[in-house]
Structure formats: C-alpha cells, structure tokens
Amino acid sequence: MDTPPNKDFEVAIVGGGVSGLVCAIALQRAGVPVQLFEAAAAFGEIGAGIGLGSNAVRVLKAVGLLDEVLKKIHPSELRTRGFIYYNGLGDNQEVFAYDAHPEDKGIGMHRAIFLEALVPVLEPQRAHFNKRCTSIVRCAQGSRRLVINFQDGTSHETDVVIGADGIKSAVRSFVLDAPDDRVAFSNTVAYRGLVPYKDLQEAGFKTPVVQDPACFVGPSKHFILFPIKNGEVINVVAFVARYDIPIGSEKLPPGTPWVETVPKEAMEKEYEGWGPDIAALMKCMPETPSKWSIHVVHPPLDSFVKGHVALIGDAAHAMLPHLGAGAGQGLEDAYIISRLLGHPETQGDNLEAVLETYSRIRRPRAQMVWSMSRAAGAVYDWQGAGGSDAEFMREELRSHYDYVWQHDIEADVEHAISELRTKGAYVAHSV
Ligand SMILES: Cc1cc2nc3c(=O)[nH]c(=O)nc-3n(C[C@H](O)[C@H](O)[C@H](O)COP(=O)(O)OP(=O)(O)OC[C@H]3O[C@@H](n4cnc5c(N)ncnc54)[C@H](O)[C@@H]3O)c2cc1C
C-alpha cells in the first residue's frame, strides 16, 4: 500500500524505461517524494519481446508488481524456462538441453505488455514528458540541492537524481565528473523480428520453440528464439559477432544509426549455409528486420554514484544481451536503491552514505553479469575455451545462469543496511 511521504528529501528520476519506471513505483510505494522526467512524449518500448529471469521476477514480486504483470499475460507464461541448444548448421540437431532449476521461474512477454502493466501503477502527476535532461548542476556552494536542466529550457530542483536514462545517459557525465567516454561498440550486431508461430510451421520449421526458448549455435553467430503471447508469436534475435578485436576498438562509421531497418537479404547473407530450420525461419522474418549495432557501457564505471546522483539500469552497466539479463539488472538496481532511500533511517543528512552503499552493493554484481553475458555469447559462438563441446557449453552456461537467476536480493538489502550501521550512517539498533 502507498504511504504518505515521510522524508525530508526529494528524488528525481531521469528516464522512464523499465528501470526508471519500476524505481519510481517502488519509491512511490515507500513514501519517498519522487518525480520522473522522460525525454519522450509518452512511456514507450520497442516492438520486441523481453525475457525476465527468476531474479527479475522476484524483484517484481517484492515491489508488488508481479500480479499486475500476470494480469496482462497468460498465467502459464510464468514458468521454469530451460533453454534448448541446437546446432544451427545441422538439421534439428539438439546439442543439449539446459534444465533450469524448478524454482527458476521466468517470464517471456512483449515489451509493450510489460509497460502496460507498470504504467497505471505510477501516479500520473509524478510523470513529466518531453523532458530531455541536458545537464545536472549543483545549486549554490554548500547546498545539497541539485538542478536538472532540460532541453526545453526548463529545470527542476531536487535532492537526489537517479539517472535511468539508458546507454546514452546524460546523467553519466555528472557521475564520471568528466565528458562521457564509456559507450563502446560491442562488435556485435543483432537482427530482430517477431514471427507468428503458424508461419514458421507452414514454412516447414521443425524445432519445438513454443514451450522452451531455443538457441541455435554456430561459429561467431547464434539465434535466440523465445515464445511470447502464449506461443502464438516467436521473438527472434539473431547475433553476428567479431572476436578478433577488443570491445571498444572499433566505432561505427560516422552517421550510422545504432538501430536501422535493413533488407532481409542482409540477414540471409549472414546465415548462408546454416541448417534447414534457419532457412525456413528466414522465409518468415519480416521483409525489413531491424538491425541493432549493440553498444555497451565499457570500460566499467568505478562507481554508480557521485554525491547525490546515482545511475541505474543501462545508464550504469548496459551489457550484451546474451543472458537476457540487462533489464533484470536494472530492476535489481531499482529495488536496492528504493529500499535504501525508503528505509526509515535514510534522511537528507545521510543520503551520500546511502547512495555510496547502493553502488558498493550493486556494482560488483552488475559488472559480473556484464562479464558473464559477454562470456555466454562467446560460448554460443563456439569461441569459448571448449569450442563447440556440448559438455563444456552446458557447464559454462549453468554457472552463468545460476549466478544471474539464483541471487538472493533480500540478502543484499540486509548487507547494505548492516554496512550503513557499521559506517554510523544508520544509528538505530532495530527498526
Ligand atoms: C537485442 C537486445 C535484446 C535484449 N533482450 C533482453 C531480454 O530478453 N531480457 C532483459 O532483461 N534484457 C534484455 N535486453 C536489455 C534490456 O533491453 C535493457 O537492459 C533495458 O531495456 C534497459 O532499461 P533501462 O530502463 O535501464 O534503459 P532504457 O530502456 O534505455 O530506458 C531509458 C529511458 O530514458 C529515456 N531517456 C534517455 N535519455 C534521456 C534524457 N537525456 N532525459 C530524459 N530521459 C531520457 C529514454 O527515452 C528511455 O525511456 C536486450 C537488449 C538488446 C539490445
């Protein structure tokens, strides 16, 4: 239940993607005065699917949003989701099945549906649109207040800024205290499309993809297929990567957009010589799939926080999507920061310590998931130490998925509170 404000400070969130929105809702529910500023004219998501692992599902449950999401999807879409790996060059040739632990229940859904579930929960007067943040400055010397400047010439004064403004974050340069140099091309492109399952069947596609997600692996390339809309639609993401150069060593040619639509032939060319199911899938892809030149935050940030300004989600740690974990990490950030800001002992005079603790708890795990996501891509693409060996792939992926999905976020909250007590920022012995 939402509670009346009990704080002597205000929070402004910049960016209303999933991280910012969930954070705003969690703060609203904790009774923290919060406003959200979004650059676009309305909340919106791209036309694609999103997979949320059990760690993300636990956050939604803890924030009281899981029921809202479940109302929008078929109940069976919350389930244990293993992954079945196939040799992309073969003919329906299973490499191995990754059996998730029974308690690892995840969700696959359309991003727009996810947003539809979240948006009505945020009190409308808290959301401000067409507000593109251009800079953050401190008020007068000695004041803890901050000013957010927007492109339309307006500004907003607040005590805490949470930058949830995605990989192209405008808030990040404040945290870096320098011009932002942390966005790098990942040497990976992804082709994306949504395909009706019946079209796949008609095209002669044989691999079962309605129940469990499937991953077709092969040299330097792989395909992820997972069902949304109760299996009526299959979300397709096809990756092509280079491993011969380090991340960040190459930039896109000037003027090349990060996301563009391309003729289907460009995608087909990449997968020439792959097996019959991939050929069937190609027939069903939209004529102009979208091509994403995936960028990441790299090198990693030393801290997600500076003073009273904190980063969450892709603004802090945009990663390769190979474990389907990016949004989940944003949700974990949103949960921890909102639990700490909403804690009864957090007030204006200990905000800096509280935000530092947020960064200290969240940064190592988010960075580890960043690294594991990259490593998982290399495993799918037969670039890991064990190449295409099925047992090697299974073991590697199990350790990655277990790390991401089996996390105890309540232990993180306890750890953070105990650290704040040790530092003397929280003084009460019991709450
Ligand atoms: C191909 C691909 C597949 C993926 N699949 C998955 C998956 O299955 N599961 C998963 O968990 N993750 C997945 N991810 C990652 C996931 O999409 C991101 O981690 C997640 O969307 C990040 O959410 P966010 O709210 O932090 O940032 P964003 O979604 O980027 O939202 C940022 C928001 O801030 C706004 N904004 C930007 N700049 C400003 C500004 N200056 N002022 C005000 N507002 C601003 C934007 O308009 C936007 O609304 C995938 C990513 C890719 C590329």
The ligand as an SDF file (V2000), in Angstrom:
LIG
                    3D

 53 58  0  0  0  0  0  0  0  0999 V2000
   18.8850   -7.1480  -28.7400 C   0  0  0  0  0  0  0  0  0  0  0  0
   18.5900   -6.9600  -27.2780 C   0  0  0  0  0  0  0  0  0  0  0  0
   17.8220   -7.9040  -26.5890 C   0  0  0  0  0  0  0  0  0  0  0  0
   17.5960   -7.7760  -25.2150 C   0  0  0  0  0  0  0  0  0  0  0  0
   16.8610   -8.7160  -24.5660 N   0  0  0  0  0  0  0  0  0  0  0  0
   16.7120   -8.6440  -23.2270 C   0  0  0  0  0  0  0  0  0  0  0  0
   15.9730   -9.6390  -22.5140 C   0  0  0  0  0  0  0  0  0  0  0  0
   15.4130  -10.5700  -23.0910 O   0  0  0  0  0  0  0  0  0  0  0  0
   15.9070   -9.5290  -21.1580 N   0  0  0  0  0  0  0  0  0  0  0  0
   16.4970   -8.4970  -20.4740 C   0  0  0  0  0  0  0  0  0  0  0  0
   16.4200   -8.4560  -19.2320 O   0  0  0  0  0  0  0  0  0  0  0  0
   17.1580   -7.5270  -21.1270 N   0  0  0  0  0  0  0  0  0  0  0  0
   17.2760   -7.5760  -22.4770 C   0  0  0  0  0  0  0  0  0  0  0  0
   17.9420   -6.5940  -23.1310 N   0  0  0  0  0  0  0  0  0  0  0  0
   18.4560   -5.4510  -22.3610 C   0  0  0  0  0  0  0  0  0  0  0  0
   17.3220   -4.5150  -21.9800 C   0  0  0  0  0  0  0  0  0  0  0  0
   16.5990   -4.1540  -23.1380 O   0  0  0  0  0  0  0  0  0  0  0  0
   17.8770   -3.2670  -21.3060 C   0  0  0  0  0  0  0  0  0  0  0  0
   18.7980   -3.6450  -20.3060 O   0  0  0  0  0  0  0  0  0  0  0  0
   16.7530   -2.4590  -20.6600 C   0  0  0  0  0  0  0  0  0  0  0  0
   15.7660   -2.1030  -21.6010 O   0  0  0  0  0  0  0  0  0  0  0  0
   17.3380   -1.2010  -20.0370 C   0  0  0  0  0  0  0  0  0  0  0  0
   16.3040   -0.4740  -19.4360 O   0  0  0  0  0  0  0  0  0  0  0  0
   16.5970    0.9750  -18.8660 P   0  0  0  0  0  0  0  0  0  0  0  0
   15.2900    1.4580  -18.3300 O   0  0  0  0  0  0  0  0  0  0  0  0
   17.7690    0.9550  -17.9750 O   0  0  0  0  0  0  0  0  0  0  0  0
   17.0280    1.8340  -20.1330 O   0  0  0  0  0  0  0  0  0  0  0  0
   16.1830    2.1980  -21.4300 P   0  0  0  0  0  0  0  0  0  0  0  0
   15.2150    1.1350  -21.7630 O   0  0  0  0  0  0  0  0  0  0  0  0
   17.1610    2.5970  -22.4640 O   0  0  0  0  0  0  0  0  0  0  0  0
   15.3180    3.4630  -20.9910 O   0  0  0  0  0  0  0  0  0  0  0  0
   15.8960    4.7380  -20.8750 C   0  0  0  0  0  0  0  0  0  0  0  0
   14.7760    5.7650  -20.8730 C   0  0  0  0  0  0  0  0  0  0  0  0
   15.3420    7.0500  -20.6460 O   0  0  0  0  0  0  0  0  0  0  0  0
   14.8570    7.9680  -21.6010 C   0  0  0  0  0  0  0  0  0  0  0  0
   15.9260    8.9540  -21.7980 N   0  0  0  0  0  0  0  0  0  0  0  0
   17.0900    8.7970  -22.4820 C   0  0  0  0  0  0  0  0  0  0  0  0
   17.8410    9.9100  -22.4030 N   0  0  0  0  0  0  0  0  0  0  0  0
   17.1370   10.7820  -21.6390 C   0  0  0  0  0  0  0  0  0  0  0  0
   17.4030   12.1020  -21.1870 C   0  0  0  0  0  0  0  0  0  0  0  0
   18.5320   12.7470  -21.5110 N   0  0  0  0  0  0  0  0  0  0  0  0
   16.4750   12.7220  -20.4130 N   0  0  0  0  0  0  0  0  0  0  0  0
   15.3130   12.0720  -20.0660 C   0  0  0  0  0  0  0  0  0  0  0  0
   15.0250   10.8150  -20.4720 N   0  0  0  0  0  0  0  0  0  0  0  0
   15.9250   10.1820  -21.2430 C   0  0  0  0  0  0  0  0  0  0  0  0
   14.5710    7.1380  -22.8360 C   0  0  0  0  0  0  0  0  0  0  0  0
   13.6270    7.7750  -23.6680 O   0  0  0  0  0  0  0  0  0  0  0  0
   14.0440    5.8510  -22.2030 C   0  0  0  0  0  0  0  0  0  0  0  0
   12.6580    5.9190  -21.9500 O   0  0  0  0  0  0  0  0  0  0  0  0
   18.1480   -6.6770  -24.5130 C   0  0  0  0  0  0  0  0  0  0  0  0
   18.8820   -5.7050  -25.1970 C   0  0  0  0  0  0  0  0  0  0  0  0
   19.0980   -5.8350  -26.5680 C   0  0  0  0  0  0  0  0  0  0  0  0
   19.9100   -4.7810  -27.2770 C   0  0  0  0  0  0  0  0  0  0  0  0
  1  2  1  0
  2  3  1  0
  2 52  2  0
  3  4  2  0
  4  5  1  0
  4 50  1  0
  5  6  2  0
  6  7  1  0
  6 13  1  0
  7  8  2  0
  7  9  1  0
  9 10  1  0
 10 11  2  0
 10 12  1  0
 12 13  2  0
 13 14  1  0
 14 15  1  0
 14 50  1  0
 15 16  1  0
 16 17  1  0
 16 18  1  0
 18 19  1  0
 18 20  1  0
 20 21  1  0
 20 22  1  0
 22 23  1  0
 23 24  1  0
 24 25  2  0
 24 26  1  0
 24 27  1  0
 27 28  1  0
 28 29  2  0
 28 30  1  0
 28 31  1  0
 31 32  1  0
 32 33  1  0
 33 34  1  0
 33 48  1  0
 34 35  1  0
 35 36  1  0
 35 46  1  0
 36 37  1  0
 36 45  1  0
 37 38  2  0
 38 39  1  0
 39 40  1  0
 39 45  2  0
 40 41  1  0
 40 42  2  0
 42 43  1  0
 43 44  2  0
 44 45  1  0
 46 47  1  0
 46 48  1  0
 48 49  1  0
 50 51  2  0
 51 52  1  0
 52 53  1  0
M  END
$$$$
